[in-house]
Amino acid sequence: MIFILITILLLLPYLILILYYRKSWLAIPDFIPVKKITENELPYVSIIIAARNEELNIGNCLRTIINQSYPKNKFEVIVTDDHSTDKTVTIINSYQEENISVIHLSDFLDNEKINSYKKKSIETALQFAKGELIVTTDADCVVPPKWIETLVALYKEKNPVFVALPVVFPPSPLGEGTGVRRFSVSLLKIFQSLDFMTLQGITGASVYKKFNSMCNGANLAYEKKVFYEVGGFKGIDEIASGDDMLLMGKIQKVYPDKVMFLKSPDVIVETQAASTLKDFLNQRIRWASKADKYTDSKITAVLMLVYLFNAWILILGISSFFSHKSFSLFLIAIGIKISVELFFLYPVAKFFGEKKLLWWFVPAQLFHIFYTLVAGWLGKFGTYRWKGRKVK
């Protein structure tokens, strides 16, 4: 009887939560600019990229940025080199005539020991940024041609001070190598695409309904003056992660009605999936490490519900070996979980043009439960590696 009661107490709020996310995602209006902005009205935009040993990616990233439809005299790109030991800086320097500059984080640290090099990289670049609107992306991202143009159109029409924008892994991800390795890497990338797409759907729904603050640093924008008004990263600068969501939370406290999600295919940024299971787990542990740093109690409650529900499904699965009743409860719980999550994910996958990935959703469930529990636990009590550094 107690197993049935616990299952109901966890399953019912989880079901309501996911249905709420679906309804909220569908309610987000697709942004279509309605008025023409003259060149004199266009704001100057500063794009900031923190880079460390990104010689394989930074060239593609910069190439897509300089090919923007936005006037070249209205934006700049500042790349902060975080102690790279490869050809990252050489590649950046080859683009300097395109209004792209590089600064070296090592010039600003004075042997100072820090835990968040990315926050320090962004903060340092902001000292040199000329734009009223700051846009951040990552060195392993590629951006669409109308990325800045569409963002600025929203900025001028709706007057937000912070904008979260969509991010996706490249379509039809394939592994490298041959045979078993190629197949296993492909499965990992497909899983990441599904998982990340789910997070993006929740992000859009949460921001639109002002339910909680979610975003991704690979694609976000905010006013420079507002960054300084809320104290920038002060108070969250010792946390290795959180240059996106924790900053968003600070801004949302001051400007709750001026934080928006931009839903448009013209601003979807592609970022790279982790190529190994170890890298993937390190990334997710890093994301989970800031879970107890949120000041928004709704985020904490949602994360706790998701963690406990997945843990309970695992407990039911293990108990199934000893009890037919537990097996029945396990099938009911995981069946409802899969069904409601697919129902939520379908319109999100349609927006990203990735409906074909949904065929892999059911096989991915058991690994999803396992990684949620492991990443959540290690994010709180463990350590991880990020950009070659061990981080607390």
C-alpha positions as CSV (number, residue, x, y, z in Angstrom):
1,M,0.0,0.0,0.0
2,I,2.8,2.4,0.9
3,F,4.4,1.8,-2.6
4,I,1.1,2.8,-4.3
5,L,0.8,5.9,-2.1
6,I,4.4,7.1,-2.9
7,T,3.9,6.4,-6.6
8,I,0.7,8.5,-6.7
9,L,2.3,11.3,-4.6
10,L,5.2,11.6,-7.0
11,L,3.6,10.7,-10.3
12,L,0.6,13.1,-10.1
13,P,2.6,16.3,-9.6
14,Y,5.1,15.2,-12.2
15,L,2.3,14.6,-14.7
16,I,0.8,18.0,-14.0
17,L,4.2,19.7,-14.3
18,I,4.9,18.2,-17.8
19,L,1.5,19.0,-19.1
20,Y,1.9,22.6,-17.8
21,Y,5.2,22.8,-19.7
22,R,3.5,21.6,-22.9
23,K,0.7,24.1,-22.7
24,S,3.1,26.9,-21.9
25,W,5.4,26.0,-24.8
26,L,2.5,26.0,-27.2
27,A,1.4,29.4,-25.9
28,I,4.7,31.1,-26.8
29,P,4.1,33.2,-29.9
30,D,6.4,32.7,-32.8
31,F,8.3,36.0,-33.1
32,I,7.9,37.7,-36.4
33,P,9.2,41.3,-36.7
34,V,6.4,43.8,-37.4
35,K,8.2,47.0,-38.1
36,K,11.3,48.1,-40.1
37,I,14.1,49.5,-38.0
38,T,16.3,52.2,-39.7
39,E,20.0,51.8,-39.5
40,N,20.2,54.9,-37.2
41,E,17.9,53.1,-34.7
42,L,19.9,49.9,-34.6
43,P,21.8,49.4,-31.3
44,Y,25.4,48.5,-31.2
45,V,25.8,44.9,-30.2
46,S,28.8,43.3,-28.5
47,I,29.2,39.5,-28.9
48,I,31.3,37.9,-26.2
49,I,32.9,34.4,-26.5
50,A,35.0,32.7,-23.8
51,A,37.4,30.3,-25.5
52,R,39.9,27.7,-24.2
53,N,41.7,25.4,-26.6
54,E,39.0,25.7,-29.3
55,E,41.1,25.5,-32.4
56,L,38.7,22.9,-33.9
57,N,35.7,25.1,-33.5
58,I,36.4,28.8,-33.2
59,G,36.9,29.3,-36.9
60,N,33.5,28.0,-37.8
61,C,31.9,30.0,-35.0
62,L,33.5,33.3,-36.2
63,R,32.8,32.6,-39.8
64,T,29.0,32.4,-39.1
65,I,29.1,35.5,-37.0
66,I,30.8,37.7,-39.6
67,N,28.2,36.5,-42.2
68,Q,25.4,38.1,-40.3
69,S,22.7,40.1,-42.1
70,Y,23.1,42.8,-39.4
71,P,25.3,45.7,-40.5
72,K,29.0,45.0,-39.7
73,N,29.5,48.5,-38.4
74,K,26.9,47.9,-35.7
75,F,28.4,44.9,-33.9
76,E,31.7,43.6,-32.6
77,V,33.0,40.3,-31.4
78,I,35.3,40.0,-28.3
79,V,36.9,36.7,-27.6
80,T,38.5,36.1,-24.3
81,D,41.3,33.6,-24.5
82,D,41.4,31.5,-21.4
83,H,45.0,30.2,-21.3
84,S,44.7,28.3,-24.6
85,T,47.7,26.1,-25.5
86,D,46.7,25.3,-29.1
87,K,46.1,27.5,-32.1
88,T,42.9,29.2,-30.9
89,V,44.5,32.7,-30.7
90,T,46.2,32.4,-34.1
91,I,42.8,31.6,-35.7
92,I,41.1,34.5,-33.9
93,N,43.8,36.9,-35.0
94,S,43.2,35.9,-38.6
95,Y,39.7,37.5,-38.3
96,Q,40.7,40.7,-36.7
97,E,39.9,42.8,-39.8
98,E,36.3,41.7,-39.3
99,N,35.8,43.7,-36.1
100,I,36.9,40.8,-34.0
101,S,39.3,41.2,-31.2
102,V,40.9,38.9,-28.6
103,I,41.9,39.6,-25.1
104,H,44.0,37.3,-22.9
105,L,42.5,36.4,-19.5
106,S,46.0,35.8,-18.1
107,D,46.7,39.5,-18.4
108,F,44.0,40.3,-15.9
109,L,44.4,37.6,-13.2
110,D,47.6,38.5,-11.4
111,N,48.1,34.9,-10.3
112,E,44.6,35.1,-8.7
113,K,43.0,31.7,-8.0
114,I,39.4,31.5,-9.2
115,N,36.8,28.8,-9.5
116,S,34.9,30.2,-12.5
117,Y,37.1,31.1,-15.4
118,K,34.2,31.5,-17.7
119,K,32.5,34.2,-15.6
120,K,35.8,35.9,-15.3
121,S,36.3,35.8,-19.1
122,I,32.9,37.3,-19.7
123,E,33.3,39.9,-17.0
124,T,36.7,40.9,-18.4
125,A,35.4,41.2,-21.9
126,L,32.5,43.4,-20.7
127,Q,35.1,46.1,-19.6
128,F,35.9,46.5,-23.3
129,A,32.5,46.0,-24.8
130,K,31.1,49.0,-26.7
131,G,27.6,47.7,-27.2
132,E,24.5,48.5,-25.2
133,L,23.3,45.0,-25.9
134,I,25.5,42.1,-24.9
135,V,25.2,38.7,-26.6
136,T,27.0,35.6,-25.4
137,T,27.7,32.4,-27.3
138,D,30.3,29.6,-27.0
139,A,33.3,28.9,-29.2
140,D,31.9,25.6,-30.4
141,C,28.6,27.2,-31.7
142,V,27.5,28.2,-35.1
143,V,24.8,30.9,-35.5
144,P,22.2,31.5,-38.2
145,P,22.5,34.5,-40.6
146,K,19.6,36.5,-39.1
147,W,20.6,35.8,-35.5
148,I,21.5,39.4,-34.5
149,E,18.9,41.0,-36.8
150,T,16.0,39.0,-35.3
151,L,17.2,39.5,-31.7
152,V,17.5,43.2,-32.2
153,A,14.0,43.3,-33.7
154,L,12.6,41.8,-30.5
155,Y,14.8,44.1,-28.4
156,K,13.4,47.2,-30.2
157,E,9.8,46.1,-30.3
158,K,9.4,44.5,-26.8
159,N,12.1,46.3,-24.8
160,P,13.4,43.3,-22.8
161,V,16.5,43.6,-20.6
162,F,17.3,39.9,-20.8
163,V,16.6,37.4,-23.6
164,A,16.9,33.7,-23.5
165,L,17.3,32.1,-27.0
166,P,17.0,28.5,-28.3
167,V,20.0,26.2,-28.6
168,V,20.2,22.8,-30.3
169,F,22.7,20.1,-31.1
170,P,23.4,19.7,-34.9
171,P,20.7,17.7,-36.7
172,S,21.1,14.0,-37.4
173,P,24.2,13.5,-35.2
174,L,26.6,10.8,-36.2
175,G,29.5,9.3,-34.4
176,E,33.1,9.2,-35.6
177,G,35.1,6.1,-36.4
178,T,33.7,2.8,-37.7
179,G,31.8,-0.2,-36.4
180,V,30.8,-0.4,-32.8
181,R,32.5,2.8,-31.8
182,R,30.6,4.8,-34.5
183,F,27.3,3.3,-33.4
184,S,27.9,3.9,-29.7
185,V,28.9,7.5,-30.2
186,S,25.9,8.0,-32.5
187,L,23.6,6.7,-29.8
188,L,25.2,9.0,-27.2
189,K,24.7,12.1,-29.5
190,I,21.1,11.1,-30.2
191,F,20.4,10.8,-26.5
192,Q,22.0,14.2,-25.8
193,S,19.9,15.8,-28.6
194,L,16.7,14.4,-27.1
195,D,17.7,15.4,-23.6
196,F,18.9,18.9,-24.5
197,M,15.8,19.5,-26.7
198,T,13.6,18.6,-23.7
199,L,15.6,21.2,-21.6
200,Q,15.1,23.8,-24.2
201,G,11.3,23.2,-24.3
202,I,11.2,23.6,-20.5
203,T,13.3,26.7,-20.8
204,G,11.0,28.4,-23.2
205,A,7.9,27.4,-21.3
206,S,9.3,28.5,-17.9
207,V,10.5,31.8,-19.1
208,Y,7.3,32.6,-21.0
209,K,5.2,31.8,-18.0
210,K,7.7,33.4,-15.6
211,F,7.5,30.1,-13.7
212,N,11.3,30.0,-13.1
213,S,14.5,31.3,-14.7
214,M,16.2,29.0,-17.2
215,C,18.5,29.8,-20.1
216,N,21.7,28.6,-21.8
217,G,24.9,30.7,-22.1
218,A,25.4,29.5,-25.6
219,N,22.7,31.8,-26.7
220,L,21.5,34.7,-24.5
221,A,21.5,38.5,-24.5
222,Y,21.2,41.3,-21.9
223,E,21.6,45.0,-21.6
224,K,25.1,45.9,-20.5
225,K,23.9,48.6,-18.0
226,V,21.5,46.0,-16.4
227,F,24.4,43.6,-15.9
228,Y,26.2,46.2,-13.8
229,E,23.0,47.4,-12.2
230,V,22.5,43.9,-10.6
231,G,26.1,43.6,-9.6
232,G,27.1,41.3,-12.5
233,F,28.5,38.0,-11.2
234,K,29.1,39.3,-7.7
235,G,27.7,36.8,-5.2
236,I,27.8,33.9,-7.7
237,D,31.4,34.3,-8.9
238,E,32.7,31.4,-6.8
239,I,30.4,29.0,-8.4
240,A,32.1,27.4,-11.4
241,S,28.9,27.2,-13.5
242,G,25.9,29.6,-13.7
243,D,27.1,32.4,-15.9
244,D,23.7,32.1,-17.5
245,M,20.9,30.9,-15.2
246,L,22.3,32.5,-12.0
247,L,22.8,35.8,-13.7
248,M,19.3,35.5,-15.2
249,G,17.9,35.0,-11.7
250,K,19.5,38.2,-10.4
251,I,18.1,40.2,-13.3
252,Q,14.7,38.6,-13.1
253,K,14.4,39.7,-9.5
254,V,14.8,43.4,-10.5
255,Y,13.0,43.2,-13.9
256,P,10.5,40.3,-13.6
257,D,8.5,41.6,-16.6
258,K,11.4,42.3,-18.9
259,V,12.9,38.8,-19.2
260,M,11.8,37.0,-22.4
261,F,12.3,33.9,-24.5
262,L,12.7,34.4,-28.2
263,K,10.9,31.7,-30.1
264,S,12.1,31.9,-33.7
265,P,13.9,29.5,-36.1
266,D,16.1,32.4,-37.1
267,V,17.9,32.5,-33.8
268,I,18.5,28.8,-33.1
269,V,22.2,28.4,-32.3
270,E,23.8,25.0,-32.9
271,T,26.3,23.8,-30.3
272,Q,28.4,20.6,-30.1
273,A,27.3,17.5,-28.2
274,A,29.9,15.8,-26.0
275,S,31.8,13.1,-27.9
276,T,32.3,10.7,-25.0
277,L,30.3,9.4,-22.1
278,K,32.8,10.9,-19.7
279,D,32.6,14.3,-21.2
280,F,28.8,14.1,-21.2
281,L,28.6,13.2,-17.6
282,N,31.1,15.9,-16.7
283,Q,28.9,18.5,-18.5
284,R,25.7,17.4,-16.8
285,I,27.4,17.2,-13.4
286,R,28.6,20.8,-14.0
287,W,25.1,21.9,-14.8
288,A,23.7,20.1,-11.7
289,S,26.4,21.6,-9.4
290,K,24.5,24.9,-9.2
291,A,21.2,23.3,-8.3
292,D,21.4,24.3,-4.6
293,K,22.5,27.9,-5.5
294,Y,19.2,29.0,-7.0
295,T,17.3,31.6,-5.0
296,D,14.1,30.8,-6.8
297,S,12.3,28.2,-4.6
298,K,10.2,27.0,-7.6
299,I,13.4,25.8,-9.4
300,T,14.5,23.9,-6.3
301,A,11.1,22.3,-6.0
302,V,11.0,21.2,-9.6
303,L,14.5,19.8,-9.5
304,M,13.6,17.9,-6.3
305,L,10.4,16.5,-7.8
306,V,12.2,15.3,-10.9
307,Y,15.0,13.7,-8.9
308,L,12.7,12.0,-6.5
309,F,10.4,10.7,-9.2
310,N,13.3,9.2,-11.2
311,A,14.8,7.7,-8.0
312,W,11.4,6.1,-7.2
313,I,11.1,4.6,-10.6
314,L,14.5,3.0,-10.1
315,I,13.5,1.7,-6.7
316,L,10.3,0.2,-8.3
317,G,12.4,-1.3,-11.0
318,I,14.8,-3.0,-8.5
319,S,11.8,-4.1,-6.4
320,S,10.2,-5.7,-9.4
321,F,12.7,-8.6,-9.1
322,F,11.1,-9.5,-5.8
323,S,7.5,-8.4,-6.2
324,H,4.9,-8.7,-8.9
325,K,3.1,-5.7,-7.5
326,S,6.2,-3.5,-7.7
327,F,6.6,-4.7,-11.3
328,S,3.1,-3.5,-12.1
329,L,3.7,-0.1,-10.4
330,F,7.0,0.2,-12.3
331,L,5.3,-0.4,-15.7
332,I,2.5,2.1,-14.9
333,A,4.9,4.8,-13.6
334,I,7.4,4.5,-16.5
335,G,4.6,4.1,-19.0
336,I,2.9,7.4,-17.9
337,K,6.3,9.1,-17.7
338,I,7.2,8.2,-21.3
339,S,3.8,9.1,-22.6
340,V,3.5,12.5,-21.0
341,E,7.1,13.4,-21.9
342,L,6.6,12.4,-25.5
343,F,3.4,14.5,-25.6
344,F,5.3,17.5,-24.3
345,L,8.3,16.9,-26.6
346,Y,6.5,16.5,-29.9
347,P,5.8,20.2,-30.5
348,V,9.3,21.1,-29.3
349,A,10.9,18.7,-31.7
350,K,8.7,20.1,-34.5
351,F,10.0,23.6,-33.8
352,F,13.6,22.4,-33.9
353,G,13.0,20.2,-37.0
354,E,14.0,17.0,-35.1
355,K,10.8,14.9,-35.0
356,K,12.6,11.9,-36.3
357,L,14.7,11.7,-33.1
358,L,11.5,10.9,-31.2
359,W,11.7,7.2,-32.3
360,W,14.7,6.9,-30.0
361,F,12.9,8.4,-27.0
362,V,11.6,5.1,-25.4
363,P,15.0,3.2,-25.7
364,A,16.7,6.2,-24.1
365,Q,14.5,6.2,-20.9
366,L,16.5,3.8,-18.7
367,F,19.8,5.6,-19.3
368,H,18.0,9.0,-18.7
369,I,16.9,7.8,-15.3
370,F,20.3,6.6,-14.4
371,Y,22.2,9.7,-15.6
372,T,19.7,12.0,-13.8
373,L,20.4,10.4,-10.5
374,V,24.2,10.1,-11.0
375,A,24.6,13.7,-12.3
376,G,22.3,15.1,-9.6
377,W,24.2,13.4,-6.8
378,L,27.7,14.2,-8.0
379,G,26.7,17.7,-8.8
380,K,26.1,18.2,-5.1
381,F,28.8,16.0,-3.6
382,G,31.4,15.3,-6.2
383,T,33.9,17.1,-8.5
384,Y,34.1,17.3,-12.3
385,R,36.5,18.3,-15.0
386,W,35.8,21.3,-17.3
387,K,38.2,22.5,-20.0
388,G,41.0,20.4,-18.6
389,R,40.5,21.7,-15.0
390,K,39.3,19.9,-11.9
391,V,36.4,21.9,-10.5
392,K,34.6,21.8,-7.1
